[in-house]
Each structure stands twice: as structure tokens, then as C-alpha cells.
Amino acid sequence: MSTVIIFNKDQMGHGDVKFGQKLLGTCLRKLVRIPDLSAIVLYNGGVHLATKDSPVAVELGQLHERGVDLLACGTCVEYYGLKDKLLVEHPSNMDEILACLAEADKVITL
């Protein structure tokens, strides 16, 4: 069984951005409790989370070190001009993202 988490913005919920980012940091620290977490997909504004200067870079880096794939949409990375700032070596693409989602037993969008 595999679980994939999708982040499509750089905070959790709507409202105050800093508070939403704080919630997101807490969420990412707790994701280690999901034993079957296989990937985190980031697209649109969510790709900002996958940068070296992101407020959750440490948490995403720790998850990646534990074997969780970080799939940052390449089109989104280009659009926001983040290619040189990514935590991961290469951005992903829509084919890879869709294949990951199709193979997952469970997909959660936050």
C-alpha cells in the first residue's frame, strides 16, 4: 500500500500565510508517522515548498532522506523561476506525477 500527499499551495488552509506555513511545518513533521508514504507531489504554488529557502525545507529534506519521493512539477518550477533553488536535483514532469498518482493506493490533497 502506498500513500501520496499533494501540496498545491505553499501553506495549509486559507487565511494568514505565516500561520498556514506553521501548520504545514507541523504536518510535515507528523508525516513520518504514515508508514506507507511514498511520495509528495508539489504543483502550482506548492513548488515553493520544495526550495532550499522554504520554511519547510528541513522537514521535506528529512522526508526525502527517508525515501519519500519529492515530485515538484517542472512546468510550475519554470513558471515561478525556481529551478536553481530546488531541494531535489531535478524537477518532475506531468507524466511522472500522473504515473505516481495512478500507482498510489491513496492520494491526499492538503
Biopython code that builds the backbone (N, CA, C, O; Angstrom):
import numpy as np
from Bio.PDB.StructureBuilder import StructureBuilder

atoms = [
    (1, "MET", "N", (0.851, -1.182, 0.000)),
    (1, "MET", "CA", (0.000, 0.000, 0.000)),
    (1, "MET", "C", (0.894, 1.242, 0.000)),
    (1, "MET", "O", (1.891, 1.297, 0.720)),
    (2, "SER", "N", (0.532, 2.231, -0.808)),
    (2, "SER", "CA", (1.313, 3.463, -0.846)),
    (2, "SER", "C", (0.396, 4.676, -0.769)),
    (2, "SER", "O", (-0.728, 4.678, -1.270)),
    (3, "THR", "N", (0.926, 5.704, -0.120)),
    (3, "THR", "CA", (0.188, 6.953, 0.039)),
    (3, "THR", "C", (0.991, 8.075, -0.600)),
    (3, "THR", "O", (2.210, 8.146, -0.439)),
    (4, "VAL", "N", (0.305, 8.948, -1.322)),
    (4, "VAL", "CA", (0.910, 10.128, -1.928)),
    (4, "VAL", "C", (0.181, 11.353, -1.384)),
    (4, "VAL", "O", (-1.048, 11.387, -1.331)),
    (5, "ILE", "N", (0.951, 12.351, -0.983)),
    (5, "ILE", "CA", (0.401, 13.619, -0.494)),
    (5, "ILE", "C", (0.627, 14.674, -1.572)),
    (5, "ILE", "O", (1.708, 14.754, -2.154)),
    (6, "ILE", "N", (-0.401, 15.485, -1.836)),
    (6, "ILE", "CA", (-0.294, 16.577, -2.797)),
    (6, "ILE", "C", (-0.360, 17.909, -2.057)),
    (6, "ILE", "O", (-1.242, 18.140, -1.229)),
    (7, "PHE", "N", (0.600, 18.781, -2.378)),
    (7, "PHE", "CA", (0.563, 20.164, -1.908)),
    (7, "PHE", "C", (0.469, 21.049, -3.148)),
    (7, "PHE", "O", (1.361, 21.034, -3.996)),
    (8, "ASN", "N", (-0.612, 21.817, -3.249)),
    (8, "ASN", "CA", (-0.785, 22.683, -4.415)),
    (8, "ASN", "C", (-0.705, 24.164, -4.049)),
    (8, "ASN", "O", (-1.002, 25.030, -4.871)),
    (9, "LYS", "N", (-0.311, 24.441, -2.836)),
    (9, "LYS", "CA", (-0.060, 25.823, -2.403)),
    (9, "LYS", "C", (1.008, 25.775, -1.316)),
    (9, "LYS", "O", (1.350, 24.697, -0.828)),
    (10, "ASP", "N", (1.528, 26.922, -0.939)),
    (10, "ASP", "CA", (2.659, 26.946, -0.002)),
    (10, "ASP", "C", (2.242, 27.157, 1.454)),
    (10, "ASP", "O", (3.014, 27.669, 2.265)),
    (11, "GLN", "N", (1.023, 26.759, 1.768)),
    (11, "GLN", "CA", (0.532, 26.834, 3.142)),
    (11, "GLN", "C", (-0.619, 25.848, 3.290)),
    (11, "GLN", "O", (-1.138, 25.340, 2.297)),
    (12, "MET", "N", (-1.011, 25.582, 4.513)),
    (12, "MET", "CA", (-2.196, 24.757, 4.763)),
    (12, "MET", "C", (-3.383, 25.660, 5.024)),
    (12, "MET", "O", (-3.303, 26.585, 5.832)),
    (13, "GLY", "N", (-4.460, 25.399, 4.354)),
    (13, "GLY", "CA", (-5.680, 26.153, 4.577)),
    (13, "GLY", "C", (-5.638, 27.520, 3.930)),
    (13, "GLY", "O", (-4.739, 27.836, 3.151)),
    (14, "HIS", "N", (-6.621, 28.317, 4.268)),
    (14, "HIS", "CA", (-6.744, 29.673, 3.747)),
    (14, "HIS", "C", (-6.650, 30.628, 4.927)),
    (14, "HIS", "O", (-6.977, 30.257, 6.054)),
    (15, "GLY", "N", (-6.216, 31.825, 4.682)),
    (15, "GLY", "CA", (-6.097, 32.799, 5.751)),
    (15, "GLY", "C", (-4.669, 33.283, 5.874)),
    (15, "GLY", "O", (-3.972, 33.445, 4.872)),
    (16, "ASP", "N", (-4.236, 33.512, 7.090)),
    (16, "ASP", "CA", (-2.910, 34.053, 7.352)),
    (16, "ASP", "C", (-1.828, 33.118, 6.809)),
    (16, "ASP", "O", (-1.782, 31.940, 7.162)),
    (17, "VAL", "N", (-0.960, 33.651, 5.951)),
    (17, "VAL", "CA", (0.070, 32.846, 5.291)),
    (17, "VAL", "C", (1.067, 32.280, 6.296)),
    (17, "VAL", "O", (1.378, 31.090, 6.244)),
    (18, "LYS", "N", (1.569, 33.100, 7.202)),
    (18, "LYS", "CA", (2.558, 32.609, 8.171)),
    (18, "LYS", "C", (1.985, 31.511, 9.059)),
    (18, "LYS", "O", (2.670, 30.534, 9.361)),
    (19, "PHE", "N", (0.745, 31.668, 9.474)),
    (19, "PHE", "CA", (0.108, 30.639, 10.282)),
    (19, "PHE", "C", (-0.098, 29.361, 9.463)),
    (19, "PHE", "O", (0.108, 28.254, 9.961)),
    (20, "GLY", "N", (-0.507, 29.528, 8.200)),
    (20, "GLY", "CA", (-0.678, 28.373, 7.312)),
    (20, "GLY", "C", (0.619, 27.631, 7.077)),
    (20, "GLY", "O", (0.623, 26.405, 6.972)),
    (21, "GLN", "N", (1.735, 28.366, 6.993)),
    (21, "GLN", "CA", (3.041, 27.732, 6.829)),
    (21, "GLN", "C", (3.477, 27.032, 8.113)),
    (21, "GLN", "O", (4.130, 25.989, 8.065)),
    (22, "LYS", "N", (3.117, 27.604, 9.253)),
    (22, "LYS", "CA", (3.427, 26.952, 10.527)),
    (22, "LYS", "C", (2.665, 25.629, 10.638)),
    (22, "LYS", "O", (3.227, 24.615, 11.052)),
    (23, "LEU", "N", (1.394, 25.647, 10.269)),
    (23, "LEU", "CA", (0.607, 24.416, 10.268)),
    (23, "LEU", "C", (1.210, 23.377, 9.332)),
    (23, "LEU", "O", (1.259, 22.190, 9.653)),
    (24, "LEU", "N", (1.664, 23.833, 8.185)),
    (24, "LEU", "CA", (2.258, 22.936, 7.209)),
    (24, "LEU", "C", (3.535, 22.297, 7.752)),
    (24, "LEU", "O", (3.766, 21.105, 7.545)),
    (25, "GLY", "N", (4.357, 23.073, 8.437)),
    (25, "GLY", "CA", (5.566, 22.534, 9.047)),
    (25, "GLY", "C", (5.244, 21.442, 10.052)),
    (25, "GLY", "O", (5.902, 20.402, 10.080)),
    (26, "THR", "N", (4.234, 21.677, 10.874)),
    (26, "THR", "CA", (3.802, 20.660, 11.844)),
    (26, "THR", "C", (3.315, 19.414, 11.124)),
    (26, "THR", "O", (3.646, 18.294, 11.513)),
    (27, "CYS", "N", (2.537, 19.609, 10.085)),
    (27, "CYS", "CA", (2.020, 18.486, 9.302)),
    (27, "CYS", "C", (3.167, 17.658, 8.727)),
    (27, "CYS", "O", (3.144, 16.431, 8.821)),
    (28, "LEU", "N", (4.158, 18.300, 8.140)),
    (28, "LEU", "CA", (5.277, 17.577, 7.541)),
    (28, "LEU", "C", (6.070, 16.801, 8.586)),
    (28, "LEU", "O", (6.531, 15.694, 8.307)),
    (29, "ARG", "N", (6.238, 17.357, 9.779)),
    (29, "ARG", "CA", (6.940, 16.628, 10.842)),
    (29, "ARG", "C", (6.162, 15.388, 11.262)),
    (29, "ARG", "O", (6.760, 14.383, 11.647)),
    (30, "LYS", "N", (4.837, 15.450, 11.193)),
    (30, "LYS", "CA", (3.994, 14.321, 11.590)),
    (30, "LYS", "C", (3.856, 13.273, 10.485)),
    (30, "LYS", "O", (3.465, 12.139, 10.761)),
    (31, "LEU", "N", (4.170, 13.634, 9.241)),
    (31, "LEU", "CA", (4.017, 12.701, 8.134)),
    (31, "LEU", "C", (4.901, 11.459, 8.268)),
    (31, "LEU", "O", (4.635, 10.437, 7.637)),
    (32, "VAL", "N", (5.936, 11.544, 9.076)),
    (32, "VAL", "CA", (6.787, 10.359, 9.268)),
    (32, "VAL", "C", (6.000, 9.221, 9.905)),
    (32, "VAL", "O", (6.425, 8.067, 9.850)),
    (33, "ARG", "N", (4.874, 9.532, 10.501)),
    (33, "ARG", "CA", (4.027, 8.507, 11.127)),
    (33, "ARG", "C", (3.210, 7.721, 10.106)),
    (33, "ARG", "O", (2.595, 6.710, 10.446)),
    (34, "ILE", "N", (3.202, 8.179, 8.867)),
    (34, "ILE", "CA", (2.498, 7.439, 7.827)),
    (34, "ILE", "C", (3.509, 6.453, 7.233)),
    (34, "ILE", "O", (4.367, 6.841, 6.439)),
    (35, "PRO", "N", (3.406, 5.190, 7.616)),
    (35, "PRO", "CA", (4.448, 4.228, 7.224)),
    (35, "PRO", "C", (4.524, 3.966, 5.727)),
    (35, "PRO", "O", (5.579, 3.576, 5.226)),
    (36, "ASP", "N", (3.456, 4.168, 5.022)),
    (36, "ASP", "CA", (3.445, 3.851, 3.599)),
    (36, "ASP", "C", (3.534, 5.089, 2.705)),
    (36, "ASP", "O", (3.187, 5.031, 1.525)),
    (37, "LEU", "N", (4.000, 6.209, 3.270)),
    (37, "LEU", "CA", (4.137, 7.428, 2.477)),
    (37, "LEU", "C", (5.230, 7.220, 1.437)),
    (37, "LEU", "O", (6.391, 7.005, 1.783)),
    (38, "SER", "N", (4.856, 7.283, 0.167)),
    (38, "SER", "CA", (5.834, 7.024, -0.885)),
    (38, "SER", "C", (6.279, 8.287, -1.616)),
    (38, "SER", "O", (7.405, 8.352, -2.110)),
    (39, "ALA", "N", (5.404, 9.292, -1.690)),
    (39, "ALA", "CA", (5.759, 10.493, -2.454)),
    (39, "ALA", "C", (4.978, 11.701, -1.978)),
    (39, "ALA", "O", (3.885, 11.595, -1.423)),
    (40, "ILE", "N", (5.584, 12.853, -2.218)),
    (40, "ILE", "CA", (4.919, 14.138, -2.038)),
    (40, "ILE", "C", (4.975, 14.832, -3.387)),
    (40, "ILE", "O", (6.050, 15.042, -3.949)),
    (41, "VAL", "N", (3.808, 15.184, -3.898)),
    (41, "VAL", "CA", (3.692, 15.869, -5.182)),
    (41, "VAL", "C", (3.443, 17.344, -4.901)),
    (41, "VAL", "O", (2.574, 17.703, -4.107)),
    (42, "LEU", "N", (4.215, 18.186, -5.563)),
    (42, "LEU", "CA", (4.084, 19.629, -5.382)),
    (42, "LEU", "C", (3.848, 20.269, -6.737)),
    (42, "LEU", "O", (4.642, 20.093, -7.661)),
    (43, "TYR", "N", (2.757, 21.011, -6.855)),
    (43, "TYR", "CA", (2.498, 21.728, -8.099)),
    (43, "TYR", "C", (1.893, 23.081, -7.788)),
    (43, "TYR", "O", (1.518, 23.363, -6.650)),
    (44, "ASN", "N", (1.800, 23.924, -8.821)),
    (44, "ASN", "CA", (1.377, 25.309, -8.709)),
    (44, "ASN", "C", (2.175, 25.972, -7.583)),
    (44, "ASN", "O", (3.392, 25.797, -7.524)),
    (45, "GLY", "N", (1.538, 26.719, -6.700)),
    (45, "GLY", "CA", (2.261, 27.408, -5.632)),
    (45, "GLY", "C", (2.956, 26.477, -4.660)),
    (45, "GLY", "O", (3.843, 26.902, -3.920)),
    (46, "GLY", "N", (2.562, 25.209, -4.651)),
    (46, "GLY", "CA", (3.195, 24.229, -3.768)),
    (46, "GLY", "C", (4.661, 23.994, -4.067)),
    (46, "GLY", "O", (5.398, 23.547, -3.188)),
    (47, "VAL", "N", (5.113, 24.288, -5.302)),
    (47, "VAL", "CA", (6.528, 24.070, -5.621)),
    (47, "VAL", "C", (7.445, 24.981, -4.811)),
    (47, "VAL", "O", (8.628, 24.679, -4.651)),
    (48, "HIS", "N", (6.922, 26.085, -4.300)),
    (48, "HIS", "CA", (7.731, 26.967, -3.446)),
    (48, "HIS", "C", (8.209, 26.233, -2.193)),
    (48, "HIS", "O", (9.237, 26.591, -1.618)),
    (49, "LEU", "N", (7.473, 25.218, -1.773)),
    (49, "LEU", "CA", (7.858, 24.454, -0.594)),
    (49, "LEU", "C", (9.106, 23.628, -0.835)),
    (49, "LEU", "O", (9.823, 23.312, 0.114)),
    (50, "ALA", "N", (9.383, 23.271, -2.077)),
    (50, "ALA", "CA", (10.500, 22.387, -2.422)),
    (50, "ALA", "C", (11.782, 23.149, -2.727)),
    (50, "ALA", "O", (12.659, 22.635, -3.421)),
    (51, "THR", "N", (11.897, 24.379, -2.211)),
    (51, "THR", "CA", (13.111, 25.161, -2.434)),
    (51, "THR", "C", (13.980, 25.155, -1.184)),
    (51, "THR", "O", (13.508, 24.895, -0.078)),
    (52, "LYS", "N", (15.261, 25.447, -1.388)),
    (52, "LYS", "CA", (16.230, 25.436, -0.289)),
    (52, "LYS", "C", (15.918, 26.482, 0.774)),
    (52, "LYS", "O", (16.288, 26.307, 1.935)),
    (53, "ASP", "N", (15.241, 27.572, 0.396)),
    (53, "ASP", "CA", (14.925, 28.623, 1.362)),
    (53, "ASP", "C", (13.475, 28.561, 1.858)),
    (53, "ASP", "O", (12.980, 29.510, 2.466)),
    (54, "SER", "N", (12.816, 27.463, 1.598)),
    (54, "SER", "CA", (11.440, 27.263, 2.049)),
    (54, "SER", "C", (11.390, 27.158, 3.571)),
    (54, "SER", "O", (12.331, 26.653, 4.184)),
    (55, "PRO", "N", (10.297, 27.631, 4.195)),
    (55, "PRO", "CA", (10.171, 27.494, 5.646)),
    (55, "PRO", "C", (10.029, 26.034, 6.088)),
    (55, "PRO", "O", (10.120, 25.744, 7.281)),
    (56, "VAL", "N", (9.807, 25.117, 5.150)),
    (56, "VAL", "CA", (9.690, 23.693, 5.496)),
    (56, "VAL", "C", (10.752, 22.848, 4.785)),
    (56, "VAL", "O", (10.581, 21.641, 4.614)),
    (57, "ALA", "N", (11.852, 23.494, 4.370)),
    (57, "ALA", "CA", (12.923, 22.783, 3.660)),
    (57, "ALA", "C", (13.513, 21.659, 4.499)),
    (57, "ALA", "O", (13.793, 20.579, 3.979)),
    (58, "VAL", "N", (13.702, 21.900, 5.781)),
    (58, "VAL", "CA", (14.276, 20.874, 6.664)),
    (58, "VAL", "C", (13.369, 19.654, 6.724)),
    (58, "VAL", "O", (13.832, 18.521, 6.590)),
    (59, "GLU", "N", (12.083, 19.885, 6.926)),
    (59, "GLU", "CA", (11.132, 18.783, 7.042)),
    (59, "GLU", "C", (11.042, 17.982, 5.745)),
    (59, "GLU", "O", (11.047, 16.751, 5.771)),
    (60, "LEU", "N", (10.960, 18.683, 4.604)),
    (60, "LEU", "CA", (10.903, 17.978, 3.318)),
    (60, "LEU", "C", (12.202, 17.226, 3.052)),
    (60, "LEU", "O", (12.182, 16.111, 2.531)),
    (61, "GLY", "N", (13.328, 17.832, 3.408)),
    (61, "GLY", "CA", (14.617, 17.158, 3.246)),
    (61, "GLY", "C", (14.701, 15.887, 4.070)),
    (61, "GLY", "O", (15.216, 14.874, 3.596)),
    (62, "GLN", "N", (14.203, 15.927, 5.296)),
    (62, "GLN", "CA", (14.208, 14.732, 6.146)),
    (62, "GLN", "C", (13.328, 13.631, 5.569)),
    (62, "GLN", "O", (13.705, 12.459, 5.590)),
    (63, "LEU", "N", (12.167, 13.999, 5.058)),
    (63, "LEU", "CA", (11.292, 13.002, 4.435)),
    (63, "LEU", "C", (11.955, 12.404, 3.197)),
    (63, "LEU", "O", (11.876, 11.196, 2.970)),
    (64, "HIS", "N", (12.603, 13.241, 2.403)),
    (64, "HIS", "CA", (13.289, 12.767, 1.206)),
    (64, "HIS", "C", (14.421, 11.800, 1.583)),
    (64, "HIS", "O", (14.618, 10.783, 0.918)),
    (65, "GLU", "N", (15.156, 12.120, 2.643)),
    (65, "GLU", "CA", (16.228, 11.234, 3.119)),
    (65, "GLU", "C", (15.682, 9.886, 3.576)),
    (65, "GLU", "O", (16.389, 8.880, 3.513)),
    (66, "ARG", "N", (14.451, 9.853, 4.030)),
    (66, "ARG", "CA", (13.817, 8.601, 4.467)),
    (66, "ARG", "C", (13.227, 7.817, 3.297)),
    (66, "ARG", "O", (12.619, 6.765, 3.495)),
    (67, "GLY", "N", (13.407, 8.327, 2.084)),
    (67, "GLY", "CA", (12.957, 7.592, 0.917)),
    (67, "GLY", "C", (11.669, 8.080, 0.289)),
    (67, "GLY", "O", (11.168, 7.455, -0.646)),
    (68, "VAL", "N", (11.119, 9.180, 0.777)),
    (68, "VAL", "CA", (9.904, 9.746, 0.193)),
    (68, "VAL", "C", (10.303, 10.554, -1.046)),
    (68, "VAL", "O", (11.128, 11.464, -0.960)),
    (69, "ASP", "N", (9.719, 10.220, -2.187)),
    (69, "ASP", "CA", (9.987, 10.969, -3.414)),
    (69, "ASP", "C", (9.357, 12.348, -3.334)),
    (69, "ASP", "O", (8.213, 12.488, -2.902)),
    (70, "LEU", "N", (10.100, 13.366, -3.749)),
    (70, "LEU", "CA", (9.578, 14.725, -3.852)),
    (70, "LEU", "C", (9.450, 15.042, -5.332)),
    (70, "LEU", "O", (10.452, 15.189, -6.031)),
    (71, "LEU", "N", (8.209, 15.147, -5.810)),
    (71, "LEU", "CA", (7.946, 15.386, -7.221)),
    (71, "LEU", "C", (7.433, 16.811, -7.410)),
    (71, "LEU", "O", (6.243, 17.082, -7.249)),
    (72, "ALA", "N", (8.342, 17.709, -7.752)),
    (72, "ALA", "CA", (7.986, 19.110, -7.990)),
    (72, "ALA", "C", (7.744, 19.298, -9.484)),
    (72, "ALA", "O", (8.629, 19.031, -10.297)),
    (73, "CYS", "N", (6.570, 19.749, -9.838)),
    (73, "CYS", "CA", (6.174, 19.949, -11.232)),
    (73, "CYS", "C", (7.163, 20.866, -11.951)),
    (73, "CYS", "O", (7.360, 22.014, -11.551)),
    (74, "GLY", "N", (7.781, 20.353, -13.012)),
    (74, "GLY", "CA", (8.773, 21.123, -13.750)),
    (74, "GLY", "C", (8.212, 22.363, -14.416)),
    (74, "GLY", "O", (8.874, 23.401, -14.439)),
    (75, "THR", "N", (7.013, 22.280, -14.956)),
    (75, "THR", "CA", (6.376, 23.443, -15.584)),
    (75, "THR", "C", (6.159, 24.542, -14.551)),
    (75, "THR", "O", (6.374, 25.722, -14.827)),
    (76, "CYS", "N", (5.730, 24.137, -13.358)),
    (76, "CYS", "CA", (5.494, 25.102, -12.272)),
    (76, "CYS", "C", (6.812, 25.701, -11.789)),
    (76, "CYS", "O", (6.897, 26.903, -11.537)),
    (77, "VAL", "N", (7.825, 24.869, -11.662)),
    (77, "VAL", "CA", (9.151, 25.337, -11.249)),
    (77, "VAL", "C", (9.664, 26.386, -12.232)),
    (77, "VAL", "O", (10.173, 27.429, -11.820)),
    (78, "GLU", "N", (9.533, 26.117, -13.514)),
    (78, "GLU", "CA", (9.939, 27.092, -14.532)),
    (78, "GLU", "C", (9.128, 28.375, -14.439)),
    (78, "GLU", "O", (9.682, 29.473, -14.485)),
    (79, "TYR", "N", (7.810, 28.232, -14.306)),
    (79, "TYR", "CA", (6.918, 29.391, -14.256)),
    (79, "TYR", "C", (7.317, 30.340, -13.119)),
    (79, "TYR", "O", (7.332, 31.558, -13.292)),
    (80, "TYR", "N", (7.642, 29.761, -11.953)),
    (80, "TYR", "CA", (7.997, 30.579, -10.792)),
    (80, "TYR", "C", (9.489, 30.899, -10.730)),
    (80, "TYR", "O", (9.922, 31.588, -9.805)),
    (81, "GLY", "N", (10.284, 30.423, -11.681)),
    (81, "GLY", "CA", (11.723, 30.720, -11.709)),
    (81, "GLY", "C", (12.487, 30.108, -10.560)),
    (81, "GLY", "O", (13.352, 30.762, -9.977)),
    (82, "LEU", "N", (12.190, 28.866, -10.221)),
    (82, "LEU", "CA", (12.777, 28.237, -9.031)),
    (82, "LEU", "C", (13.776, 27.121, -9.331)),
    (82, "LEU", "O", (14.228, 26.443, -8.409)),
    (83, "LYS", "N", (14.123, 26.919, -10.583)),
    (83, "LYS", "CA", (14.935, 25.762, -10.962)),
    (83, "LYS", "C", (16.237, 25.663, -10.171)),
    (83, "LYS", "O", (16.612, 24.568, -9.751)),
    (84, "ASP", "N", (16.930, 26.767, -9.959)),
    (84, "ASP", "CA", (18.216, 26.753, -9.255)),
    (84, "ASP", "C", (18.068, 26.704, -7.743)),
    (84, "ASP", "O", (19.069, 26.631, -7.030)),
    (85, "LYS", "N", (16.849, 26.742, -7.245)),
    (85, "LYS", "CA", (16.618, 26.779, -5.799)),
    (85, "LYS", "C", (16.050, 25.472, -5.245)),
    (85, "LYS", "O", (15.819, 25.371, -4.040)),
    (86, "LEU", "N", (15.820, 24.473, -6.094)),
    (86, "LEU", "CA", (15.143, 23.246, -5.664)),
    (86, "LEU", "C", (15.968, 22.410, -4.695)),
    (86, "LEU", "O", (17.194, 22.353, -4.787)),
    (87, "LEU", "N", (15.273, 21.767, -3.767)),
    (87, "LEU", "CA", (15.889, 20.808, -2.845)),
    (87, "LEU", "C", (16.314, 19.541, -3.577)),
    (87, "LEU", "O", (17.336, 18.937, -3.250)),
    (88, "VAL", "N", (15.532, 19.150, -4.557)),
    (88, "VAL", "CA", (15.804, 17.933, -5.307)),
    (88, "VAL", "C", (16.623, 18.272, -6.540)),
    (88, "VAL", "O", (16.605, 19.405, -7.021)),
    (89, "GLU", "N", (17.336, 17.282, -7.042)),
    (89, "GLU", "CA", (18.240, 17.523, -8.159)),
    (89, "GLU", "C", (17.521, 17.935, -9.437)),
    (89, "GLU", "O", (17.968, 18.837, -10.146)),
    (90, "HIS", "N", (16.408, 17.272, -9.728)),
    (90, "HIS", "CA", (15.682, 17.548, -10.963)),
    (90, "HIS", "C", (14.189, 17.728, -10.679)),
    (90, "HIS", "O", (13.621, 17.014, -9.853)),
    (91, "PRO", "N", (13.562, 18.676, -11.363)),
    (91, "PRO", "CA", (12.107, 18.760, -11.246)),
    (91, "PRO", "C", (11.458, 17.563, -11.935)),
    (91, "PRO", "O", (12.078, 16.897, -12.764)),
    (92, "SER", "N", (10.234, 17.307, -11.591)),
    (92, "SER", "CA", (9.482, 16.200, -12.163)),
    (92, "SER", "C", (8.757, 16.687, -13.414)),
    (92, "SER", "O", (8.965, 17.814, -13.863)),
    (93, "ASN", "N", (7.913, 15.838, -13.969)),
    (93, "ASN", "CA", (7.088, 16.238, -15.104)),
    (93, "ASN", "C", (5.704, 15.626, -14.929)),
    (93, "ASN", "O", (5.496, 14.780, -14.058)),
    (94, "MET", "N", (4.775, 16.050, -15.748)),
    (94, "MET", "CA", (3.391, 15.623, -15.579)),
    (94, "MET", "C", (3.229, 14.117, -15.785)),
    (94, "MET", "O", (2.413, 13.486, -15.114)),
    (95, "ASP", "N", (3.997, 13.537, -16.706)),
    (95, "ASP", "CA", (3.909, 12.090, -16.910)),
    (95, "ASP", "C", (4.301, 11.328, -15.641)),
    (95, "ASP", "O", (3.620, 10.386, -15.236)),
    (96, "GLU", "N", (5.388, 11.742, -15.032)),
    (96, "GLU", "CA", (5.851, 11.085, -13.807)),
    (96, "GLU", "C", (4.860, 11.292, -12.663)),
    (96, "GLU", "O", (4.570, 10.364, -11.908)),
    (97, "ILE", "N", (4.347, 12.505, -12.543)),
    (97, "ILE", "CA", (3.384, 12.806, -11.484)),
    (97, "ILE", "C", (2.109, 11.979, -11.660)),
    (97, "ILE", "O", (1.607, 11.400, -10.697)),
    (98, "LEU", "N", (1.588, 11.925, -12.883)),
    (98, "LEU", "CA", (0.364, 11.152, -13.122)),
    (98, "LEU", "C", (0.590, 9.660, -12.895)),
    (98, "LEU", "O", (-0.295, 8.977, -12.381)),
    (99, "ALA", "N", (1.752, 9.148, -13.267)),
    (99, "ALA", "CA", (2.065, 7.743, -13.021)),
    (99, "ALA", "C", (2.122, 7.458, -11.524)),
    (99, "ALA", "O", (1.624, 6.429, -11.066)),
    (100, "CYS", "N", (2.717, 8.352, -10.774)),
    (100, "CYS", "CA", (2.802, 8.209, -9.316)),
    (100, "CYS", "C", (1.407, 8.191, -8.705)),
    (100, "CYS", "O", (1.115, 7.353, -7.851)),
    (101, "LEU", "N", (0.547, 9.103, -9.131)),
    (101, "LEU", "CA", (-0.818, 9.163, -8.604)),
    (101, "LEU", "C", (-1.617, 7.924, -8.985)),
    (101, "LEU", "O", (-2.398, 7.413, -8.182)),
    (102, "ALA", "N", (-1.422, 7.444, -10.202)),
    (102, "ALA", "CA", (-2.160, 6.269, -10.660)),
    (102, "ALA", "C", (-1.752, 5.006, -9.911)),
    (102, "ALA", "O", (-2.580, 4.122, -9.689)),
    (103, "GLU", "N", (-0.495, 4.915, -9.524)),
    (103, "GLU", "CA", (0.012, 3.745, -8.818)),
    (103, "GLU", "C", (-0.302, 3.773, -7.324)),
    (103, "GLU", "O", (-0.253, 2.734, -6.664)),
    (104, "ALA", "N", (-0.620, 4.930, -6.790)),
    (104, "ALA", "CA", (-0.853, 5.070, -5.347)),
    (104, "ALA", "C", (-2.156, 4.393, -4.937)),
    (104, "ALA", "O", (-3.141, 4.405, -5.674)),
    (105, "ASP", "N", (-2.137, 3.805, -3.751)),
    (105, "ASP", "CA", (-3.356, 3.244, -3.185)),
    (105, "ASP", "C", (-4.223, 4.358, -2.589)),
    (105, "ASP", "O", (-5.448, 4.248, -2.537)),
    (106, "LYS", "N", (-3.562, 5.430, -2.141)),
    (106, "LYS", "CA", (-4.289, 6.526, -1.506)),
    (106, "LYS", "C", (-3.602, 7.839, -1.864)),
    (106, "LYS", "O", (-2.377, 7.939, -1.805)),
    (107, "VAL", "N", (-4.396, 8.850, -2.237)),
    (107, "VAL", "CA", (-3.884, 10.180, -2.553)),
    (107, "VAL", "C", (-4.616, 11.176, -1.650)),
    (107, "VAL", "O", (-5.845, 11.197, -1.579)),
    (108, "ILE", "N", (-3.823, 11.995, -0.967)),
    (108, "ILE", "CA", (-4.367, 13.008, -0.057)),
    (108, "ILE", "C", (-3.916, 14.383, -0.540)),
    (108, "ILE", "O", (-2.719, 14.614, -0.715)),
    (109, "THR", "N", (-4.850, 15.284, -0.754)),
    (109, "THR", "CA", (-4.530, 16.658, -1.138)),
    (109, "THR", "C", (-4.695, 17.559, 0.072)),
    (109, "THR", "O", (-5.752, 17.583, 0.703)),
    (110, "LEU", "N", (-3.636, 18.302, 0.394)),
    (110, "LEU", "CA", (-3.693, 19.236, 1.532)),
    (110, "LEU", "C", (-3.583, 20.655, 1.027)),
    (110, "LEU", "O", (-3.609, 21.597, 1.820)),
]
sb = StructureBuilder()
sb.init_structure("model")
sb.init_model(0)
sb.init_chain("A")
sb.init_seg("    ")
for serial, (resi, resn, name, xyz) in enumerate(atoms, 1):
    if name == "N":
        sb.init_residue(resn, " ", resi, " ")
    sb.init_atom(name, np.array(xyz, "f"), 0.0, 1.0, " ", f" {name:<3s}", serial, name[0])
structure = sb.get_structure()
